[in-house]
Amino acid sequence: MDIGHAMIAPLALMGIMGGVFGVLLAIASIVFRVHQDERIGLVRAALPGANCGGCGYPGCDGYASGVVTEGAPVNKCAPGGAKVAAAIAGIMGVDAGASVPVRAFLRCKGTCEASPRKLNYDGIDDCRSAVTIPGGSPNECPFGCVGMGTCIKVCQFGALSMGEDGLPKVDVSKCVGCGACVENCPKGLFTLVPVTADVIVACASHWKGPAVKSVCSAGCIGCTLCEKKCPKKAITMEHDLAVINQDLCVKCGICAKVCPAKVISMGEKCAVIEKSA
C-alpha cells in the first residue's frame, strides 16, 4: 500500500470527528446559551452613551442591565434627563416618577485672596496628588479647594472652568449632574443640588470662629445666626457648619442677609426677594 492510500483513513476519521465535534458544539451553544433579556438592548439604545457613572453603575451598559435585571430606577441618567427616563419607563412598563434635575455646586469661597497658599506645590498637577503632601494640602485652610482643576479634567460636558480667582466655576447650562466632580474632588467640596436650590452654604469647614478666620476670610464661622433667624427652621448646624434643608427652605434670603461671613450663596430668586424687601 502506498503512502497516499495509507493517509486516506486517518484523514477521513479526522473529518468525521471534526463534523461530530462541530455538531456537538452547535448543540451545546443552544442548550447552554444565556438568554439575555431583549429589554437590556432597548434600554441601552435609549441612553445617551455618556458613560459618566452618575447613575451609580459602571457606564451605560451596566445601568441598562441594572434597570432590567435589578430593578434600578429608570430616572437615574442625569445626562438624559426626563426624556430618557420616560423612554426607559415605556420600555419597562413603569412610571418614570418625578425627578428634579441636579447641578454641581462648589462648597468653597476660598479664593487665592481669601485663603492664601501656605507653600508652593511643585508636584503632579492634580488635586488628588497635591493632598498627599505633608499637611494634607498646599492651602492654609485644610478644608478648602486645592485649585488644580482635577474636577475640570474629569468633566465630560465642559461644565467646569477655572476662574481668575483660583476656584473652579460651574456652568449650570452645561452641567448635567453626572457627579464626576463629586467623585474626584479629594476634599469632597462638590455636591449635587437640585437646580431649584437657590440658597446654599458655600463652605465645608468644620472649624469655628477665629480658627476659620486665621486660614480663610470667607469661611463659615459657625455663629448659628442663620439657624436662629430662619423662619422655617430649615437650617441646622452640623459640626459647626450650617446645613440647609432644601425641602423646608422657602428662599426668603434672611439667612444670607444675617450671615456675617457671607458664605450663603443666593440664586436669582433670592436676589429678587432681597431687592424688593
BALOBA-1460 file (C-alpha; in Angstrom, 3 decimals):
// residues 277
<rec num="1" residu="m" x="0.000" y="0.000" z="0.000"/>
<rec num="2" residu="d" x="1.475" y="3.380" z="-0.937"/>
<rec num="3" residu="i" x="1.616" y="6.400" z="1.364"/>
<rec num="4" residu="g" x="-1.349" y="8.115" z="-0.343"/>
<rec num="5" residu="h" x="-3.746" y="5.279" z="0.374"/>
<rec num="6" residu="a" x="-2.397" y="4.976" z="3.932"/>
<rec num="7" residu="m" x="-3.329" y="8.610" z="4.652"/>
<rec num="8" residu="i" x="-6.922" y="8.343" z="3.464"/>
<rec num="9" residu="a" x="-8.274" y="6.526" z="6.502"/>
<rec num="10" residu="p" x="-6.773" y="8.895" z="9.143"/>
<rec num="11" residu="l" x="-7.898" y="11.962" z="7.188"/>
<rec num="12" residu="a" x="-11.383" y="10.547" z="6.819"/>
<rec num="13" residu="l" x="-11.503" y="9.768" z="10.532"/>
<rec num="14" residu="m" x="-10.388" y="13.284" z="11.387"/>
<rec num="15" residu="g" x="-13.039" y="14.715" z="9.098"/>
<rec num="16" residu="i" x="-15.751" y="12.618" z="10.730"/>
<rec num="17" residu="m" x="-14.549" y="13.580" z="14.212"/>
<rec num="18" residu="g" x="-14.463" y="17.253" z="13.237"/>
<rec num="19" residu="g" x="-18.012" y="17.023" z="11.964"/>
<rec num="20" residu="v" x="-19.179" y="15.293" z="15.143"/>
<rec num="21" residu="f" x="-17.473" y="17.883" z="17.346"/>
<rec num="22" residu="g" x="-18.969" y="20.670" z="15.276"/>
<rec num="23" residu="v" x="-22.461" y="19.260" z="15.747"/>
<rec num="24" residu="l" x="-21.848" y="18.838" z="19.484"/>
<rec num="25" residu="l" x="-20.618" y="22.420" z="19.814"/>
<rec num="26" residu="a" x="-23.648" y="23.699" z="17.928"/>
<rec num="27" residu="i" x="-25.953" y="21.753" z="20.225"/>
<rec num="28" residu="a" x="-24.061" y="22.990" z="23.308"/>
<rec num="29" residu="s" x="-24.294" y="26.603" z="22.164"/>
<rec num="30" residu="i" x="-28.064" y="26.230" z="22.013"/>
<rec num="31" residu="v" x="-28.510" y="24.268" z="25.232"/>
<rec num="32" residu="f" x="-26.184" y="26.389" z="27.345"/>
<rec num="33" residu="r" x="-26.883" y="29.724" z="25.722"/>
<rec num="34" residu="v" x="-27.531" y="32.542" z="28.203"/>
<rec num="35" residu="h" x="-30.718" y="34.236" z="27.145"/>
<rec num="36" residu="q" x="-30.340" y="37.998" z="27.560"/>
<rec num="37" residu="d" x="-33.494" y="39.969" z="28.093"/>
<rec num="38" residu="e" x="-34.018" y="41.961" z="24.905"/>
<rec num="39" residu="r" x="-35.057" y="44.950" z="27.001"/>
<rec num="40" residu="i" x="-31.424" y="45.451" z="28.035"/>
<rec num="41" residu="g" x="-30.540" y="46.328" z="24.459"/>
<rec num="42" residu="l" x="-33.564" y="48.598" z="24.154"/>
<rec num="43" residu="v" x="-32.710" y="50.467" z="27.348"/>
<rec num="44" residu="r" x="-29.085" y="50.763" z="26.274"/>
<rec num="45" residu="a" x="-30.156" y="52.231" z="22.945"/>
<rec num="46" residu="a" x="-32.261" y="54.833" z="24.759"/>
<rec num="47" residu="l" x="-29.320" y="56.048" z="26.832"/>
<rec num="48" residu="p" x="-27.114" y="58.914" z="25.579"/>
<rec num="49" residu="g" x="-23.885" y="56.908" z="25.861"/>
<rec num="50" residu="a" x="-22.066" y="59.335" z="28.130"/>
<rec num="51" residu="n" x="-20.777" y="56.512" z="30.361"/>
<rec num="52" residu="c" x="-20.361" y="59.099" z="33.123"/>
<rec num="53" residu="g" x="-21.215" y="56.778" z="36.005"/>
<rec num="54" residu="g" x="-23.583" y="59.282" z="37.585"/>
<rec num="55" residu="c" x="-26.261" y="56.598" z="37.809"/>
<rec num="56" residu="g" x="-24.069" y="54.568" z="40.145"/>
<rec num="57" residu="y" x="-23.327" y="51.872" z="37.564"/>
<rec num="58" residu="p" x="-20.148" y="51.318" z="35.509"/>
<rec num="59" residu="g" x="-21.284" y="53.012" z="32.325"/>
<rec num="60" residu="c" x="-24.441" y="52.837" z="30.251"/>
<rec num="61" residu="d" x="-24.192" y="49.081" z="29.683"/>
<rec num="62" residu="g" x="-24.105" y="48.472" z="33.410"/>
<rec num="63" residu="y" x="-27.042" y="50.788" z="34.040"/>
<rec num="64" residu="a" x="-29.140" y="49.194" z="31.282"/>
<rec num="65" residu="s" x="-28.530" y="45.781" z="32.804"/>
<rec num="66" residu="g" x="-29.280" y="47.155" z="36.273"/>
<rec num="67" residu="v" x="-32.616" y="48.575" z="35.176"/>
<rec num="68" residu="v" x="-33.757" y="45.302" z="33.641"/>
<rec num="69" residu="t" x="-32.250" y="42.709" z="35.969"/>
<rec num="70" residu="e" x="-32.020" y="44.568" z="39.278"/>
<rec num="71" residu="g" x="-34.948" y="46.952" z="39.133"/>
<rec num="72" residu="a" x="-32.782" y="50.076" z="39.209"/>
<rec num="73" residu="p" x="-34.764" y="53.358" z="38.985"/>
<rec num="74" residu="v" x="-35.442" y="54.416" z="35.428"/>
<rec num="75" residu="n" x="-34.684" y="58.080" z="36.117"/>
<rec num="76" residu="k" x="-31.042" y="57.811" z="37.181"/>
<rec num="77" residu="c" x="-29.497" y="59.008" z="33.913"/>
<rec num="78" residu="a" x="-28.552" y="62.615" z="34.627"/>
<rec num="79" residu="p" x="-27.375" y="63.486" z="31.084"/>
<rec num="80" residu="g" x="-30.554" y="62.037" z="29.579"/>
<rec num="81" residu="g" x="-32.912" y="63.779" z="31.958"/>
<rec num="82" residu="a" x="-36.671" y="63.411" z="31.921"/>
<rec num="83" residu="k" x="-36.829" y="62.491" z="28.222"/>
<rec num="84" residu="v" x="-34.623" y="59.414" z="28.612"/>
<rec num="85" residu="a" x="-36.348" y="58.468" z="31.872"/>
<rec num="86" residu="a" x="-39.702" y="58.499" z="30.073"/>
<rec num="87" residu="a" x="-38.309" y="56.366" z="27.234"/>
<rec num="88" residu="i" x="-36.894" y="53.768" z="29.623"/>
<rec num="89" residu="a" x="-40.092" y="53.769" z="31.651"/>
<rec num="90" residu="g" x="-42.001" y="52.995" z="28.463"/>
<rec num="91" residu="i" x="-39.710" y="50.043" z="27.737"/>
<rec num="92" residu="m" x="-40.064" y="48.708" z="31.260"/>
<rec num="93" residu="g" x="-43.756" y="49.432" z="31.553"/>
<rec num="94" residu="v" x="-43.397" y="51.503" z="34.736"/>
<rec num="95" residu="d" x="-43.940" y="55.073" z="35.845"/>
<rec num="96" residu="a" x="-40.917" y="57.294" z="35.260"/>
<rec num="97" residu="g" x="-41.513" y="59.045" z="38.569"/>
<rec num="98" residu="a" x="-40.745" y="62.619" z="39.419"/>
<rec num="99" residu="s" x="-37.101" y="63.615" z="39.289"/>
<rec num="100" residu="v" x="-35.648" y="67.056" z="39.861"/>
<rec num="101" residu="p" x="-32.550" y="67.813" z="37.761"/>
<rec num="102" residu="v" x="-29.419" y="68.464" z="39.788"/>
<rec num="103" residu="r" x="-26.294" y="70.506" z="39.253"/>
<rec num="104" residu="a" x="-22.849" y="70.602" z="40.776"/>
<rec num="105" residu="f" x="-22.049" y="73.180" z="43.425"/>
<rec num="106" residu="l" x="-18.636" y="74.021" z="44.905"/>
<rec num="107" residu="r" x="-18.798" y="74.414" z="48.673"/>
<rec num="108" residu="c" x="-15.887" y="76.817" z="48.914"/>
<rec num="109" residu="k" x="-15.244" y="80.543" z="48.541"/>
<rec num="110" residu="g" x="-11.598" y="80.288" z="49.476"/>
<rec num="111" residu="t" x="-10.093" y="82.186" z="46.583"/>
<rec num="112" residu="c" x="-6.369" y="82.842" z="46.358"/>
<rec num="113" residu="e" x="-7.027" y="86.183" z="48.035"/>
<rec num="114" residu="a" x="-9.352" y="84.878" z="50.768"/>
<rec num="115" residu="s" x="-7.286" y="81.793" z="51.615"/>
<rec num="116" residu="p" x="-3.583" y="82.159" z="50.748"/>
<rec num="117" residu="r" x="-1.460" y="79.127" z="49.924"/>
<rec num="118" residu="k" x="0.954" y="78.086" z="52.666"/>
<rec num="119" residu="l" x="3.510" y="76.625" z="50.257"/>
<rec num="120" residu="n" x="4.378" y="76.345" z="46.572"/>
<rec num="121" residu="y" x="3.470" y="72.887" z="45.351"/>
<rec num="122" residu="d" x="5.724" y="71.631" z="42.549"/>
<rec num="123" residu="g" x="4.414" y="68.113" z="42.005"/>
<rec num="124" residu="i" x="1.912" y="66.435" z="39.702"/>
<rec num="125" residu="d" x="-0.698" y="68.923" z="38.514"/>
<rec num="126" residu="d" x="-3.589" y="67.101" z="40.138"/>
<rec num="127" residu="c" x="-5.579" y="67.869" z="43.293"/>
<rec num="128" residu="r" x="-5.517" y="64.230" z="44.353"/>
<rec num="129" residu="s" x="-1.718" y="64.213" z="44.282"/>
<rec num="130" residu="a" x="-1.376" y="67.591" z="45.967"/>
<rec num="131" residu="v" x="-3.298" y="66.493" z="49.068"/>
<rec num="132" residu="t" x="-0.792" y="63.698" z="49.700"/>
<rec num="133" residu="i" x="1.915" y="66.142" z="50.741"/>
<rec num="134" residu="p" x="2.677" y="66.594" z="54.456"/>
<rec num="135" residu="g" x="-0.072" y="68.749" z="55.919"/>
<rec num="136" residu="g" x="-2.696" y="67.475" z="53.502"/>
<rec num="137" residu="s" x="-2.904" y="70.482" z="51.191"/>
<rec num="138" residu="p" x="-0.944" y="73.465" z="49.805"/>
<rec num="139" residu="n" x="-3.729" y="75.673" z="51.247"/>
<rec num="140" residu="e" x="-3.830" y="77.308" z="54.647"/>
<rec num="141" residu="c" x="-7.389" y="76.011" z="55.032"/>
<rec num="142" residu="p" x="-7.365" y="72.205" z="55.258"/>
<rec num="143" residu="f" x="-10.973" y="72.070" z="54.038"/>
<rec num="144" residu="g" x="-10.603" y="74.367" z="51.027"/>
<rec num="145" residu="c" x="-10.286" y="73.910" z="47.275"/>
<rec num="146" residu="v" x="-6.807" y="72.881" z="46.148"/>
<rec num="147" residu="g" x="-7.373" y="74.683" z="42.852"/>
<rec num="148" residu="m" x="-5.510" y="72.426" z="40.420"/>
<rec num="149" residu="g" x="-8.540" y="71.672" z="38.292"/>
<rec num="150" residu="t" x="-8.935" y="67.918" z="38.624"/>
<rec num="151" residu="c" x="-12.692" y="68.480" z="38.547"/>
<rec num="152" residu="i" x="-12.336" y="70.297" z="35.235"/>
<rec num="153" residu="k" x="-10.335" y="67.456" z="33.720"/>
<rec num="154" residu="v" x="-12.870" y="64.775" z="34.648"/>
<rec num="155" residu="c" x="-15.936" y="66.703" z="33.484"/>
<rec num="156" residu="q" x="-17.042" y="65.256" z="30.149"/>
<rec num="157" residu="f" x="-19.502" y="68.039" z="29.417"/>
<rec num="158" residu="g" x="-17.306" y="71.135" z="29.597"/>
<rec num="159" residu="a" x="-19.341" y="72.460" z="32.513"/>
<rec num="160" residu="l" x="-16.339" y="73.434" z="34.641"/>
<rec num="161" residu="s" x="-13.644" y="76.023" z="34.088"/>
<rec num="162" residu="m" x="-11.056" y="77.685" z="36.298"/>
<rec num="163" residu="g" x="-11.866" y="81.215" z="37.349"/>
<rec num="164" residu="e" x="-9.353" y="84.026" z="37.682"/>
<rec num="165" residu="d" x="-9.795" y="83.834" z="41.454"/>
<rec num="166" residu="g" x="-8.365" y="80.306" z="41.547"/>
<rec num="167" residu="l" x="-11.669" y="78.488" z="42.046"/>
<rec num="168" residu="p" x="-13.481" y="76.276" z="39.509"/>
<rec num="169" residu="k" x="-16.714" y="77.685" z="38.127"/>
<rec num="170" residu="v" x="-19.800" y="75.642" z="37.206"/>
<rec num="171" residu="d" x="-21.653" y="76.462" z="34.001"/>
<rec num="172" residu="v" x="-25.181" y="75.483" z="35.025"/>
<rec num="173" residu="s" x="-26.332" y="75.469" z="31.401"/>
<rec num="174" residu="k" x="-23.878" y="72.635" z="30.633"/>
<rec num="175" residu="c" x="-23.836" y="70.716" z="33.926"/>
<rec num="176" residu="v" x="-25.891" y="67.508" z="33.776"/>
<rec num="177" residu="g" x="-25.294" y="66.462" z="37.366"/>
<rec num="178" residu="c" x="-23.286" y="63.361" z="36.499"/>
<rec num="179" residu="g" x="-21.294" y="63.584" z="39.725"/>
<rec num="180" residu="a" x="-17.820" y="63.108" z="38.232"/>
<rec num="181" residu="c" x="-16.549" y="66.198" z="40.057"/>
<rec num="182" residu="v" x="-18.102" y="64.950" z="43.293"/>
<rec num="183" residu="e" x="-16.321" y="61.608" z="42.990"/>
<rec num="184" residu="n" x="-12.924" y="63.054" z="42.091"/>
<rec num="185" residu="c" x="-12.591" y="66.041" z="44.414"/>
<rec num="186" residu="p" x="-10.218" y="64.861" z="47.173"/>
<rec num="187" residu="k" x="-11.646" y="67.435" z="49.568"/>
<rec num="188" residu="g" x="-15.274" y="66.462" z="48.925"/>
<rec num="189" residu="l" x="-16.149" y="70.050" z="48.097"/>
<rec num="190" residu="f" x="-18.553" y="69.383" z="45.251"/>
<rec num="191" residu="t" x="-22.109" y="68.401" z="45.965"/>
<rec num="192" residu="l" x="-25.118" y="67.848" z="43.728"/>
<rec num="193" residu="v" x="-28.042" y="70.116" z="44.498"/>
<rec num="194" residu="p" x="-31.453" y="70.500" z="42.829"/>
<rec num="195" residu="v" x="-31.440" y="73.129" z="40.102"/>
<rec num="196" residu="t" x="-34.194" y="74.782" z="42.142"/>
<rec num="197" residu="a" x="-31.877" y="75.186" z="45.144"/>
<rec num="198" residu="d" x="-31.216" y="78.915" z="45.437"/>
<rec num="199" residu="v" x="-29.802" y="79.043" z="48.945"/>
<rec num="200" residu="i" x="-26.642" y="77.014" z="49.569"/>
<rec num="201" residu="v" x="-23.775" y="77.222" z="52.041"/>
<rec num="202" residu="a" x="-20.539" y="77.756" z="50.113"/>
<rec num="203" residu="c" x="-18.177" y="76.349" z="52.708"/>
<rec num="204" residu="a" x="-17.123" y="72.951" z="54.029"/>
<rec num="205" residu="s" x="-15.052" y="73.975" z="57.052"/>
<rec num="206" residu="h" x="-15.870" y="72.436" z="60.416"/>
<rec num="207" residu="w" x="-13.710" y="74.868" z="62.341"/>
<rec num="208" residu="k" x="-15.217" y="77.727" z="64.278"/>
<rec num="209" residu="g" x="-14.701" y="81.455" z="64.753"/>
<rec num="210" residu="p" x="-11.078" y="82.632" z="64.999"/>
<rec num="211" residu="a" x="-9.724" y="79.278" z="63.780"/>
<rec num="212" residu="v" x="-11.585" y="79.700" z="60.493"/>
<rec num="213" residu="k" x="-10.620" y="83.338" z="60.059"/>
<rec num="214" residu="s" x="-6.967" y="82.518" z="60.615"/>
<rec num="215" residu="v" x="-6.911" y="80.494" z="57.374"/>
<rec num="216" residu="c" x="-9.780" y="81.921" z="55.286"/>
<rec num="217" residu="s" x="-11.563" y="85.245" z="55.348"/>
<rec num="218" residu="a" x="-14.564" y="83.754" z="53.502"/>
<rec num="219" residu="g" x="-15.318" y="80.708" z="55.664"/>
<rec num="220" residu="c" x="-18.340" y="79.847" z="57.797"/>
<rec num="221" residu="i" x="-17.544" y="80.734" z="61.422"/>
<rec num="222" residu="g" x="-20.330" y="78.626" z="62.915"/>
<rec num="223" residu="c" x="-22.009" y="81.581" z="64.628"/>
<rec num="224" residu="t" x="-25.516" y="79.985" z="64.302"/>
<rec num="225" residu="l" x="-27.169" y="83.301" z="63.319"/>
<rec num="226" residu="c" x="-28.629" y="81.772" z="60.161"/>
<rec num="227" residu="e" x="-30.065" y="78.885" z="62.164"/>
<rec num="228" residu="k" x="-31.645" y="81.215" z="64.710"/>
<rec num="229" residu="k" x="-33.117" y="83.625" z="62.166"/>
<rec num="230" residu="c" x="-34.545" y="81.087" z="59.701"/>
<rec num="231" residu="p" x="-38.364" y="81.361" z="59.988"/>
<rec num="232" residu="k" x="-38.881" y="77.827" z="58.646"/>
<rec num="233" residu="k" x="-36.249" y="76.058" z="60.754"/>
<rec num="234" residu="a" x="-34.612" y="74.925" z="57.528"/>
<rec num="235" residu="i" x="-31.070" y="75.401" z="58.818"/>
<rec num="236" residu="t" x="-29.219" y="73.250" z="61.305"/>
<rec num="237" residu="m" x="-25.614" y="73.285" z="62.464"/>
<rec num="238" residu="e" x="-23.646" y="70.104" z="61.849"/>
<rec num="239" residu="h" x="-20.141" y="70.123" z="63.328"/>
<rec num="240" residu="d" x="-20.155" y="73.945" z="63.377"/>
<rec num="241" residu="l" x="-21.221" y="74.189" z="59.722"/>
<rec num="242" residu="a" x="-24.603" y="75.455" z="58.541"/>
<rec num="243" residu="v" x="-26.639" y="72.926" z="56.543"/>
<rec num="244" residu="i" x="-29.796" y="73.905" z="54.660"/>
<rec num="245" residu="n" x="-32.754" y="71.556" z="54.262"/>
<rec num="246" residu="q" x="-33.907" y="72.324" z="50.725"/>
<rec num="247" residu="d" x="-37.309" y="70.754" z="51.373"/>
<rec num="248" residu="l" x="-38.037" y="73.306" z="54.089"/>
<rec num="249" residu="c" x="-36.294" y="76.325" z="52.569"/>
<rec num="250" residu="v" x="-38.677" y="78.926" z="51.092"/>
<rec num="251" residu="k" x="-35.856" y="81.054" z="49.632"/>
<rec num="252" residu="c" x="-36.641" y="84.089" z="51.765"/>
<rec num="253" residu="g" x="-32.972" y="85.067" z="51.829"/>
<rec num="254" residu="i" x="-32.916" y="86.028" z="55.506"/>
<rec num="255" residu="c" x="-30.037" y="83.669" z="56.268"/>
<rec num="256" residu="a" x="-27.859" y="85.259" z="53.607"/>
<rec num="257" residu="k" x="-28.609" y="88.729" z="54.961"/>
<rec num="258" residu="v" x="-27.617" y="87.925" z="58.541"/>
<rec num="259" residu="c" x="-24.568" y="85.777" z="57.701"/>
<rec num="260" residu="p" x="-21.549" y="87.847" z="58.831"/>
<rec num="261" residu="a" x="-19.171" y="85.750" z="56.709"/>
<rec num="262" residu="k" x="-21.367" y="85.979" z="53.586"/>
<rec num="263" residu="v" x="-20.874" y="82.290" z="52.776"/>
<rec num="264" residu="i" x="-24.517" y="81.571" z="51.983"/>
<rec num="265" residu="s" x="-24.938" y="81.623" z="48.217"/>
<rec num="266" residu="m" x="-28.153" y="83.138" z="46.887"/>
<rec num="267" residu="g" x="-29.648" y="82.460" z="43.468"/>
<rec num="268" residu="e" x="-31.608" y="84.842" z="41.255"/>
<rec num="269" residu="k" x="-34.926" y="84.227" z="43.021"/>
<rec num="270" residu="c" x="-33.447" y="85.216" z="46.379"/>
<rec num="271" residu="a" x="-31.769" y="88.249" z="44.854"/>
<rec num="272" residu="v" x="-35.175" y="89.461" z="43.601"/>
<rec num="273" residu="i" x="-36.696" y="88.931" z="47.059"/>
<rec num="274" residu="e" x="-33.859" y="90.838" z="48.699"/>
<rec num="275" residu="k" x="-34.224" y="93.811" z="46.354"/>
<rec num="276" residu="s" x="-37.957" y="94.001" z="46.887"/>
<rec num="277" residu="a" x="-37.745" y="93.588" z="50.676"/>
